[in-house]
Amino acid sequence: MNHFDIVVVGGGMTGSALALGAAHQGWRTALVETSPLSELLSRPAEATSVDDIEPRVSAISVASQRLLESLGAWKHISETRHCPYTAMDVWDGEAIGRIRFDAAELGAPALGTIVENRHLVRGLFQVVDTSAVTCLDGQTVSRLAQEGQGWRVSLGDGSDLTADLVVGADGAHSRIRQWAGLPTREWDYDQEAIVCTVKTERHHQFTAWQRFTPTGPLAFLPLATEGDGSDGHFCSIVWSQDTLEARRLMALEPPAFMAELTRALEGRLGEVQAMSGRHAFPLRQRHGKVYVRRGLALIGDAAHTIHPLAGQGANLGYGDVVALLDELDTARNRRQSPGELTVLERYQRRRKGENLAMMAAMEGFKQLFGRDELVLRWLRSRGMRWLDRMKPLKNRVAAEAMGL
């Protein structure tokens, strides 16, 4: 039986980053991932149409980029399609409130970078492939059981691993969380998010566009077709709508859906001229009441899922990775086991409050913009216009979101 200091279950954007960081610190680390390594390392074709770009993208903050740079992954990610965005334009579709964030006002080259999720994972696995991480690709976990002070992880091929610390990075429906008996608090938004890639008549201006309406927000996120950010007419859309409205939109033929998109963004980018296949998924907020127990910790979507209206899901996950790696480094310097509860509780204290604060803020935004009373419309408009004029405060808000 193979024994490791740390076994990470789930090789997505957060799990692979945690495994790399732990191995860099000198921990004997294994990473269990269901997809074959050859598939994870395959290079997607150049983008010549909307169908060549993955609909799932992430807005990577400056802080998350620093983490990826420290792991050696960003150099690989930056060689593929990525689009730094220099501004964010947000407005109230039912009133006149508007706020614009600009990287130039912060003296920064960009507010963040839009990257297809598969490019993030590929960049991380290019480093995993040559690292000290034992990568168990093409494997599933069939069972988790306590063994002494640690855990036994049973794999689908019949083999077993033991670990002082098991990290659940296996997504919103985490089996690790369920097997460990860690409870969650969760509720449905009664909304669905529609995602696809579109081509617009006008250049996206390297700006993230977001319009709020009573039935949900619409975001147009700028994309690149090549590694150098060329073209400027492709965007990833995330259109969160009340369930009945989302289903109506999904049932539309492509020309009618593109016309609805053009109207919903008020023509800011001209007509939507082409679109990829659409995907819709129900929105549910979920938060672990506890992230840890002796020898086990949750990170990323396994610990918390959030409404996509602010695009902070990936960055919250990378925040978990940074905090857990800090505590693991401290534990190694103190000659502590990585699975000691005191070590993991320090991680939980650092992340739980910040994650809850972000989730509460997103819930507040949803409730504020989801109501159409005249007094609320007036308050929204006045508040957005006031914040837009208060440049020091506005720039502080932007800097916090960037991780500066």
Sine and cosine of phi, psi and omega as CSV:
sin_phi,cos_phi,sin_psi,cos_psi,sin_omega,cos_omega
0.00,0.00,0.69,-0.72,-0.01,-1.00
-1.00,0.06,0.73,-0.68,0.06,-1.00
-0.92,-0.39,0.68,-0.74,0.03,-1.00
-0.76,-0.65,0.42,-0.91,0.15,-0.99
-0.92,0.40,-0.70,0.71,-0.08,-1.00
-0.69,-0.72,0.75,-0.66,0.17,-0.98
-0.89,-0.45,0.84,-0.54,0.04,-1.00
-0.98,-0.21,0.81,-0.58,0.02,-1.00
-0.97,-0.25,0.92,-0.40,-0.03,-1.00
0.93,-0.37,0.92,-0.39,-0.08,-1.00
-0.97,-0.26,0.58,0.81,0.06,-1.00
-0.97,0.23,-0.42,-0.91,-0.10,-1.00
-0.90,0.43,-0.58,0.81,-0.03,-1.00
-1.00,0.01,-0.68,0.74,-0.04,-1.00
-0.88,0.48,-0.70,0.71,-0.01,-1.00
-0.92,0.40,-0.58,0.81,0.04,-1.00
-0.92,0.40,-0.68,0.73,0.01,-1.00
-0.89,0.45,-0.70,0.72,-0.01,-1.00
-0.88,0.48,-0.69,0.72,0.02,-1.00
-0.88,0.48,-0.73,0.68,-0.02,-1.00
-0.89,0.46,-0.66,0.75,0.01,-1.00
-0.91,0.42,-0.67,0.75,0.03,-1.00
-0.90,0.43,-0.63,0.78,0.04,-1.00
-0.87,0.49,-0.51,0.86,0.00,-1.00
-0.98,0.19,-0.17,0.98,0.02,-1.00
0.97,-0.24,0.05,1.00,0.06,-1.00
-0.97,0.25,0.62,-0.78,0.12,-0.99
-0.96,0.29,0.92,-0.39,-0.22,-0.98
-0.81,-0.58,0.71,-0.71,0.11,-0.99
-0.88,-0.48,0.55,-0.83,0.02,-1.00
-0.82,-0.57,0.86,-0.51,-0.01,-1.00
-0.98,-0.22,0.85,-0.53,-0.06,-1.00
-0.67,-0.74,0.70,-0.72,-0.08,-1.00
-0.96,0.29,-0.50,0.86,-0.04,-1.00
-0.99,0.15,0.54,-0.84,0.07,-1.00
-0.92,0.39,0.56,-0.83,-0.01,-1.00
-0.86,0.50,-0.61,0.80,0.00,-1.00
-0.87,0.50,-0.59,0.81,0.03,-1.00
-0.95,0.31,-0.63,0.77,-0.01,-1.00
-0.92,0.39,-0.50,0.87,-0.05,-1.00
-1.00,-0.06,-0.10,1.00,-0.06,-1.00
-0.93,0.38,0.63,-0.78,-0.05,-1.00
-1.00,-0.06,0.85,-0.52,0.02,-1.00
-0.90,0.43,0.42,-0.91,0.02,-1.00
-0.93,0.37,0.34,-0.94,0.08,-1.00
-0.88,0.48,0.50,-0.86,-0.05,-1.00
-1.00,0.01,0.90,-0.43,0.09,-1.00
-0.90,-0.44,-0.16,0.99,0.03,-1.00
-0.51,-0.86,0.16,-0.99,-0.01,-1.00
-0.88,0.48,-0.45,0.90,-0.05,-1.00
-0.97,0.25,-0.20,0.98,-0.02,-1.00
-1.00,0.05,-0.13,0.99,-0.08,-1.00
-0.96,-0.30,0.74,-0.67,0.00,-1.00
-0.91,0.41,0.73,-0.68,0.01,-1.00
-0.91,0.42,-0.47,0.88,-0.04,-1.00
-1.00,0.07,0.90,-0.43,-0.01,-1.00
-0.77,-0.64,0.27,-0.96,0.06,-1.00
-0.76,-0.65,0.59,-0.81,0.09,-1.00
-1.00,-0.07,0.99,-0.16,-0.11,-0.99
-0.99,0.12,0.85,-0.53,-0.01,-1.00
-0.97,0.25,0.18,-0.98,0.05,-1.00
-0.88,0.47,-0.63,0.78,0.01,-1.00
-0.91,0.42,-0.67,0.75,0.03,-1.00
-0.91,0.41,-0.61,0.79,0.04,-1.00
-0.89,0.46,-0.62,0.78,0.03,-1.00
-0.88,0.48,-0.66,0.75,0.05,-1.00
-0.87,0.50,-0.74,0.67,-0.04,-1.00
-0.90,0.43,-0.56,0.83,0.08,-1.00
-0.91,0.42,-0.68,0.73,-0.04,-1.00
-0.91,0.42,-0.44,0.90,0.01,-1.00
-1.00,0.05,-0.12,0.99,-0.02,-1.00
0.99,0.11,0.15,0.99,-0.07,-1.00
-1.00,-0.01,-0.47,0.88,-0.13,-0.99
-0.90,0.44,-0.55,0.84,0.00,-1.00
-0.88,0.48,-0.56,0.83,0.05,-1.00
-0.97,0.25,-0.65,0.76,0.01,-1.00
-0.89,0.45,-0.66,0.75,-0.07,-1.00
-0.95,0.31,-0.22,0.98,0.08,-1.00
-0.99,0.16,-0.21,0.98,0.00,-1.00
-0.94,-0.33,-0.11,-0.99,-0.06,-1.00
-0.89,0.47,0.81,-0.59,0.11,-0.99
-0.38,-0.92,0.49,-0.87,-0.08,-1.00
-0.72,-0.70,0.98,-0.18,0.13,-0.99
-0.88,0.47,0.68,-0.73,0.07,-1.00
-0.91,-0.41,0.69,-0.72,-0.13,-0.99
-0.97,-0.23,-0.11,0.99,0.00,-1.00
-0.49,-0.87,0.37,-0.93,0.11,-0.99
-0.70,-0.71,0.83,-0.56,-0.04,-1.00
-0.92,-0.40,0.89,-0.46,-0.07,-1.00
-0.82,-0.57,0.74,-0.67,0.03,-1.00
-0.56,-0.83,0.33,-0.95,-0.01,-1.00
-1.00,-0.03,0.90,-0.44,-0.05,-1.00
-0.94,0.35,-0.23,0.97,-0.03,-1.00
-0.95,-0.31,0.04,1.00,-0.04,-1.00
-0.48,-0.88,-0.37,-0.93,-0.08,-1.00
-0.92,-0.39,0.16,0.99,0.01,-1.00
-0.94,0.35,0.65,-0.76,-0.02,-1.00
-0.43,-0.90,0.58,-0.81,0.09,-1.00
-0.61,-0.79,0.63,-0.78,-0.02,-1.00
-0.78,-0.63,0.81,-0.59,0.08,-1.00
-0.98,-0.21,0.69,-0.72,-0.08,-1.00
-0.73,-0.68,0.80,-0.60,-0.02,-1.00
-0.87,0.49,-0.54,0.84,-0.03,-1.00
-0.88,0.48,-0.57,0.82,0.01,-1.00
-0.92,0.38,-0.38,0.92,0.02,-1.00
-0.99,-0.10,-0.08,1.00,-0.07,-1.00
0.93,0.38,0.47,0.88,-0.03,-1.00
-0.92,-0.39,0.50,-0.86,0.02,-1.00
-0.93,0.36,-0.44,0.90,-0.03,-1.00
-0.33,-0.94,0.37,-0.93,0.11,-0.99
-0.99,0.16,-0.44,0.90,-0.03,-1.00
0.09,-1.00,-0.15,-0.99,-0.04,-1.00
-0.68,-0.74,0.75,-0.66,0.07,-1.00
-1.00,0.02,0.83,-0.55,-0.04,-1.00
-0.74,-0.67,0.68,-0.74,0.13,-0.99
-0.90,0.44,0.66,-0.75,-0.06,-1.00
-0.84,0.54,-0.60,0.80,-0.04,-1.00
-0.92,0.40,-0.50,0.87,0.03,-1.00
-0.95,0.31,-0.58,0.82,0.08,-1.00
-0.89,0.46,-0.75,0.66,-0.03,-1.00
-0.90,0.43,-0.68,0.73,-0.02,-1.00
-0.88,0.47,-0.69,0.72,0.01,-1.00
-0.88,0.48,-0.64,0.77,0.03,-1.00
-0.92,0.39,-0.67,0.74,-0.04,-1.00
-0.96,0.28,-0.36,0.93,0.13,-0.99
-0.89,0.45,-0.54,0.84,0.06,-1.00
-0.99,0.17,-0.68,0.74,0.03,-1.00
-0.80,0.59,-0.65,0.76,-0.10,-0.99
-0.88,0.48,-0.43,0.90,-0.02,-1.00
-0.91,-0.42,0.22,0.98,-0.08,-1.00
-0.99,-0.17,-0.05,-1.00,0.05,-1.00
-0.99,0.14,-0.03,1.00,0.02,-1.00
-0.92,0.38,0.75,-0.66,0.15,-0.99
-0.99,0.12,0.96,-0.29,-0.08,-1.00
-1.00,-0.07,0.91,-0.41,0.03,-1.00
-0.98,-0.20,0.99,0.16,-0.08,-1.00
-1.00,0.07,0.34,-0.94,-0.02,-1.00
0.91,0.40,0.42,0.91,-0.08,-1.00
-0.86,-0.52,0.55,-0.84,0.13,-0.99
-0.89,-0.45,0.37,-0.93,0.08,-1.00
-0.99,-0.15,0.80,-0.59,-0.04,-1.00
-0.98,-0.21,-0.29,0.96,-0.06,-1.00
-0.27,-0.96,0.52,-0.85,0.08,-1.00
-0.74,-0.67,0.76,-0.65,-0.02,-1.00
-0.56,-0.83,0.58,-0.81,0.06,-1.00
-0.93,0.36,0.61,-0.79,0.06,-1.00
-0.60,-0.80,0.96,-0.27,-0.07,-1.00
0.89,0.45,-0.77,-0.64,0.03,-1.00
-1.00,0.04,-0.05,1.00,-0.03,-1.00
-0.83,-0.55,-0.50,-0.87,-0.09,-1.00
-0.67,-0.74,0.49,-0.87,0.14,-0.99
-0.96,-0.28,0.77,-0.64,0.03,-1.00
-0.93,-0.37,0.90,-0.43,0.03,-1.00
-0.99,-0.10,0.75,-0.66,-0.04,-1.00
-0.99,-0.16,0.30,-0.95,-0.04,-1.00
-0.89,0.45,-0.41,0.91,-0.01,-1.00
-1.00,0.09,0.08,1.00,0.04,-1.00
1.00,-0.09,-0.13,0.99,0.00,-1.00
-1.00,0.09,0.31,-0.95,-0.01,-1.00
-0.81,-0.58,0.53,-0.85,0.15,-0.99
-0.83,-0.55,0.47,-0.88,0.20,-0.98
-0.85,-0.53,0.46,-0.89,-0.07,-1.00
-0.49,-0.87,0.54,-0.84,0.15,-0.99
-0.95,0.30,-0.52,0.86,0.02,-1.00
-0.66,-0.75,0.80,-0.60,0.16,-0.99
-0.95,-0.30,0.78,-0.63,0.03,-1.00
-0.95,-0.32,0.87,-0.49,0.07,-1.00
-1.00,0.09,0.94,-0.35,0.06,-1.00
-0.81,-0.59,0.58,0.82,-0.17,-0.99
-0.98,-0.22,0.52,0.86,0.24,-0.97
1.00,0.06,-0.02,-1.00,-0.14,-0.99
-0.87,0.49,-0.54,0.84,-0.01,-1.00
-0.98,-0.19,0.64,0.77,-0.13,-0.99
-0.76,0.65,0.86,-0.50,0.12,-0.99
-0.94,0.33,-0.56,0.83,0.01,-1.00
-0.87,0.49,-0.72,0.70,0.03,-1.00
-0.86,0.50,-0.69,0.72,-0.02,-1.00
-0.92,0.40,-0.74,0.68,-0.01,-1.00
-0.88,0.47,-0.58,0.82,-0.03,-1.00
-0.98,0.19,-0.14,0.99,0.04,-1.00
0.95,0.31,0.50,0.86,0.01,-1.00
-1.00,0.03,0.87,-0.48,-0.09,-1.00
-0.97,0.22,0.38,-0.92,0.04,-1.00
-0.79,-0.61,0.34,-0.94,0.21,-0.98
-0.92,-0.40,0.81,-0.59,-0.09,-1.00
-0.48,-0.88,0.40,-0.92,0.06,-1.00
-0.39,-0.92,0.44,-0.90,0.05,-1.00
-0.99,0.13,0.57,-0.82,0.12,-0.99
-1.00,0.08,-0.17,0.98,-0.17,-0.99
0.83,0.56,0.64,0.77,0.08,-1.00
-0.70,-0.71,0.37,-0.93,0.15,-0.99
-0.81,-0.58,0.56,-0.83,0.05,-1.00
-0.98,-0.21,0.82,-0.57,0.06,-1.00
-0.99,-0.15,0.80,-0.60,0.01,-1.00
-0.81,-0.59,0.60,-0.80,0.13,-0.99
-0.19,-0.98,0.09,-1.00,0.08,-1.00
-0.96,-0.29,0.67,-0.74,-0.02,-1.00
-0.76,-0.65,0.36,-0.93,0.16,-0.99
-0.91,-0.40,0.76,-0.65,-0.08,-1.00
-0.94,-0.35,0.41,-0.91,-0.01,-1.00
-0.89,0.45,-0.65,0.76,-0.05,-1.00
-0.97,-0.25,0.38,-0.92,0.04,-1.00
-0.89,0.45,0.63,-0.78,-0.03,-1.00
-0.97,0.26,-0.13,0.99,0.08,-1.00
0.88,0.47,0.39,0.92,-0.01,-1.00
0.79,0.61,0.63,0.78,-0.05,-1.00
-0.86,-0.51,0.67,-0.75,0.16,-0.99
-1.00,0.00,0.84,-0.54,-0.07,-1.00
-0.96,-0.29,0.73,-0.68,0.02,-1.00
-0.61,-0.79,0.82,-0.57,0.04,-1.00
-0.90,-0.44,0.75,-0.66,0.04,-1.00
-0.99,-0.13,0.70,-0.72,0.08,-1.00
-0.72,-0.69,0.26,-0.97,0.00,-1.00
-0.87,0.49,-0.44,0.90,-0.02,-1.00
-1.00,-0.09,0.03,1.00,0.07,-1.00
0.69,-0.73,0.31,-0.95,-0.03,-1.00
-1.00,0.06,0.44,-0.90,0.10,-0.99
-0.85,-0.52,0.79,-0.61,0.04,-1.00
-0.86,-0.51,0.72,-0.69,0.18,-0.98
-0.94,-0.35,0.91,-0.42,-0.04,-1.00
-0.96,-0.29,0.79,-0.61,-0.10,-0.99
-0.93,0.37,0.65,-0.76,-0.01,-1.00
-0.84,-0.54,0.34,-0.94,0.13,-0.99
-0.94,-0.34,0.50,-0.86,0.11,-0.99
-0.99,-0.13,-0.30,0.96,0.07,-1.00
-0.75,-0.67,0.14,-0.99,-0.01,-1.00
-0.88,0.48,-0.42,0.91,-0.07,-1.00
-1.00,0.00,0.14,0.99,0.04,-1.00
0.98,0.22,0.41,0.91,-0.07,-1.00
-0.96,0.27,0.14,-0.99,0.02,-1.00
0.99,0.12,-0.98,0.22,0.07,-1.00
1.00,0.05,0.20,0.98,0.00,-1.00
-0.89,-0.45,0.16,0.99,0.00,-1.00
-0.94,-0.34,0.67,-0.74,0.04,-1.00
-0.66,-0.75,0.50,-0.87,0.19,-0.98
-0.99,-0.12,0.75,-0.66,0.03,-1.00
-0.95,-0.31,0.59,-0.81,0.17,-0.99
-0.78,-0.62,0.94,-0.34,-0.08,-1.00
-0.90,-0.44,0.99,-0.16,0.00,-1.00
-1.00,0.01,0.84,-0.54,-0.07,-1.00
-0.68,-0.73,0.44,-0.90,0.13,-0.99
-0.81,0.59,0.54,-0.84,-0.20,-0.98
-0.80,0.59,-0.73,0.69,-0.03,-1.00
-0.90,0.44,-0.66,0.76,0.02,-1.00
-0.93,0.38,-0.64,0.77,0.03,-1.00
-0.88,0.48,-0.65,0.76,-0.01,-1.00
-0.94,0.35,-0.57,0.82,0.08,-1.00
-0.89,0.45,-0.70,0.72,-0.02,-1.00
-0.91,0.41,-0.64,0.77,0.00,-1.00
-0.91,0.41,-0.44,0.90,-0.03,-1.00
-0.99,0.15,-0.21,0.98,-0.03,-1.00
-0.94,0.34,0.53,-0.85,0.16,-0.99
-0.93,0.37,0.46,-0.89,-0.07,-1.00
-0.76,0.65,-0.72,0.69,0.00,-1.00
-0.87,0.50,-0.64,0.76,0.00,-1.00
-0.93,0.37,-0.63,0.77,0.02,-1.00
-0.90,0.43,-0.68,0.74,0.02,-1.00
-0.89,0.45,-0.60,0.80,0.06,-1.00
-0.90,0.43,-0.64,0.76,0.05,-1.00
-0.90,0.44,-0.65,0.76,0.03,-1.00
-0.89,0.46,-0.70,0.72,0.02,-1.00
-0.85,0.52,-0.72,0.70,0.01,-1.00
-0.92,0.40,-0.65,0.76,-0.06,-1.00
-0.90,0.44,-0.56,0.83,0.05,-1.00
-1.00,0.01,0.13,0.99,0.04,-1.00
0.84,0.54,0.51,0.86,0.09,-1.00
0.94,0.35,0.29,0.96,-0.05,-1.00
-0.85,0.52,-0.54,0.84,-0.01,-1.00
-0.92,-0.39,0.43,0.90,-0.04,-1.00
0.95,0.32,-0.39,-0.92,-0.02,-1.00
-0.98,0.21,0.58,-0.82,0.19,-0.98
-0.98,0.19,0.88,-0.47,-0.18,-0.98
-0.99,-0.16,-0.39,0.92,-0.01,-1.00
-0.42,-0.91,0.42,-0.91,0.02,-1.00
-0.53,-0.85,0.48,-0.88,0.08,-1.00
-1.00,0.09,-0.07,-1.00,0.13,-0.99
-0.89,0.46,0.57,-0.82,-0.01,-1.00
-1.00,-0.07,0.51,-0.86,0.12,-0.99
-0.75,-0.67,0.62,-0.78,0.05,-1.00
-0.78,-0.62,0.66,-0.75,0.05,-1.00
-0.65,-0.76,0.60,-0.80,-0.02,-1.00
-0.93,0.37,0.57,-0.82,-0.02,-1.00
-0.99,-0.17,0.78,-0.63,-0.02,-1.00
-0.62,-0.78,0.77,-0.64,0.07,-1.00
-1.00,-0.02,0.69,-0.72,-0.07,-1.00
-0.59,-0.81,0.71,-0.70,0.02,-1.00
-0.61,-0.79,0.77,-0.63,0.04,-1.00
-0.93,0.38,0.79,-0.62,0.06,-1.00
-0.90,0.43,-0.55,0.83,0.17,-0.99
-0.70,-0.71,0.57,-0.82,0.01,-1.00
-0.99,-0.11,-0.29,0.96,-0.21,-0.98
-0.66,-0.75,0.38,-0.93,0.32,-0.95
-0.53,-0.85,0.09,-1.00,-0.05,-1.00
-0.79,0.61,0.86,-0.51,0.07,-1.00
0.98,0.21,0.19,0.98,-0.05,-1.00
-0.52,-0.85,0.65,-0.76,0.03,-1.00
-0.58,-0.81,0.50,-0.87,0.07,-1.00
-0.94,-0.34,0.59,-0.80,0.09,-1.00
-0.70,-0.71,0.33,-0.94,0.10,-1.00
0.88,0.47,-0.58,-0.81,-0.07,-1.00
-0.90,0.45,-0.34,0.94,0.08,-1.00
-0.92,0.40,-0.45,0.89,0.00,-1.00
-0.99,-0.14,-0.49,0.87,-0.09,-1.00
-0.29,-0.96,0.65,-0.76,0.17,-0.98
-0.81,-0.59,0.51,-0.86,-0.18,-0.98
-0.69,-0.72,0.43,-0.90,0.08,-1.00
-0.86,0.51,0.67,-0.75,-0.10,-0.99
-0.98,0.21,0.08,1.00,-0.16,-0.99
-0.89,0.46,-0.43,0.90,0.03,-1.00
-0.97,-0.25,-0.03,1.00,0.04,-1.00
0.89,0.46,0.53,0.85,-0.10,-0.99
-0.98,-0.20,0.04,1.00,-0.08,-1.00
-0.84,0.55,-0.77,0.64,-0.01,-1.00
-0.91,0.42,-0.63,0.78,-0.04,-1.00
-0.94,0.35,-0.58,0.81,0.10,-0.99
-0.89,0.45,-0.65,0.76,0.04,-1.00
-0.88,0.47,-0.69,0.72,0.03,-1.00
-0.93,0.37,-0.49,0.87,0.13,-0.99
-0.89,0.46,-0.64,0.77,0.09,-1.00
-0.86,0.51,-0.71,0.71,-0.04,-1.00
-0.87,0.49,-0.73,0.68,-0.01,-1.00
-0.86,0.51,-0.73,0.69,-0.05,-1.00
-0.91,0.41,-0.69,0.72,-0.01,-1.00
-0.92,0.40,-0.64,0.77,0.04,-1.00
-0.90,0.44,-0.62,0.79,0.05,-1.00
-0.86,0.50,-0.72,0.69,-0.04,-1.00
-0.94,0.34,-0.57,0.82,0.06,-1.00
-0.92,0.40,-0.60,0.80,0.03,-1.00
-0.91,0.41,-0.67,0.75,0.06,-1.00
-0.88,0.48,-0.69,0.72,0.00,-1.00
-0.87,0.49,-0.67,0.75,0.00,-1.00
-0.90,0.43,-0.65,0.76,0.02,-1.00
-0.91,0.41,-0.48,0.88,0.00,-1.00
-1.00,-0.06,0.08,1.00,-0.02,-1.00
0.87,0.50,0.61,0.79,0.08,-1.00
-0.99,-0.10,0.41,-0.91,0.13,-0.99
-0.94,0.35,0.59,-0.81,0.03,-1.00
-0.91,0.41,-0.32,0.95,-0.04,-1.00
-1.00,-0.08,0.03,1.00,-0.01,-1.00
-0.87,0.49,0.67,-0.74,-0.09,-1.00
-0.89,0.46,-0.59,0.81,0.01,-1.00
-0.89,0.46,-0.60,0.80,0.04,-1.00
-0.90,0.44,-0.74,0.67,-0.08,-1.00
-0.95,0.30,-0.53,0.85,0.04,-1.00
-0.93,0.37,-0.51,0.86,0.09,-1.00
-0.90,0.44,-0.67,0.74,0.08,-1.00
-0.86,0.51,-0.72,0.69,-0.04,-1.00
-0.88,0.48,-0.68,0.73,0.00,-1.00
-0.88,0.48,-0.64,0.77,-0.03,-1.00
-0.92,0.39,-0.59,0.81,-0.16,-0.99
-0.99,-0.15,-0.51,0.86,-0.14,-0.99
-0.89,0.46,-0.72,0.70,-0.01,-1.00
-0.89,0.46,-0.69,0.72,-0.02,-1.00
-0.91,0.41,-0.67,0.74,0.01,-1.00
-0.91,0.41,-0.67,0.74,0.03,-1.00
-0.90,0.43,-0.63,0.78,0.01,-1.00
-0.89,0.45,-0.68,0.74,0.02,-1.00
-0.91,0.41,-0.67,0.74,0.01,-1.00
-0.90,0.43,-0.64,0.77,0.04,-1.00
-0.91,0.41,-0.63,0.77,0.02,-1.00
-0.90,0.44,-0.67,0.74,0.01,-1.00
-0.91,0.41,-0.62,0.79,0.05,-1.00
-0.91,0.42,-0.64,0.77,0.04,-1.00
-0.89,0.46,-0.69,0.72,0.05,-1.00
-0.87,0.49,-0.70,0.72,-0.02,-1.00
-0.87,0.49,-0.70,0.71,0.00,-1.00
-0.93,0.38,-0.64,0.77,-0.03,-1.00
-0.91,0.42,-0.71,0.71,-0.05,-1.00
-1.00,0.05,-0.19,0.98,0.00,-1.00
-1.00,0.05,-0.01,1.00,0.00,-1.00
-0.90,-0.43,0.55,-0.84,-0.19,-0.98
-0.90,-0.44,0.25,0.97,0.02,-1.00
-0.88,0.47,0.58,-0.82,-0.08,-1.00
-0.84,0.55,-0.69,0.73,-0.05,-1.00
-0.91,0.41,-0.58,0.82,0.03,-1.00
-0.94,0.34,-0.63,0.78,0.06,-1.00
-0.87,0.49,-0.66,0.75,0.00,-1.00
-0.90,0.43,-0.71,0.71,0.00,-1.00
-0.89,0.45,-0.67,0.75,0.03,-1.00
-0.87,0.49,-0.74,0.67,-0.05,-1.00
-0.89,0.45,-0.73,0.69,-0.01,-1.00
-0.89,0.45,-0.66,0.75,-0.03,-1.00
-0.90,0.43,-0.71,0.71,0.00,-1.00
-0.92,0.40,-0.66,0.75,0.00,-1.00
-0.92,0.39,-0.63,0.78,0.02,-1.00
-0.90,0.44,-0.74,0.68,-0.01,-1.00
-0.90,0.44,-0.59,0.81,0.01,-1.00
-0.89,0.45,-0.54,0.84,0.01,-1.00
-0.99,0.15,-0.42,0.91,-0.03,-1.00
-1.00,0.07,0.98,0.21,-0.16,-0.99
-0.86,0.51,-0.68,0.73,0.02,-1.00
-0.87,0.50,-0.68,0.73,0.01,-1.00
-0.93,0.36,-0.69,0.72,0.02,-1.00
-0.86,0.50,-0.68,0.73,-0.01,-1.00
-0.94,0.35,-0.48,0.88,0.08,-1.00
-0.92,0.39,-0.65,0.76,0.05,-1.00
-0.87,0.48,-0.72,0.70,0.00,-1.00
-0.90,0.44,-0.66,0.75,-0.02,-1.00
-0.90,0.43,-0.62,0.79,0.05,-1.00
-0.88,0.48,-0.71,0.71,-0.01,-1.00
-0.90,0.44,-0.54,0.84,0.01,-1.00
-0.98,0.20,-0.30,0.95,-0.04,-1.00
1.00,0.09,0.40,0.92,-0.02,-1.00
-1.00,0.06,0.00,0.00,0.00,0.00
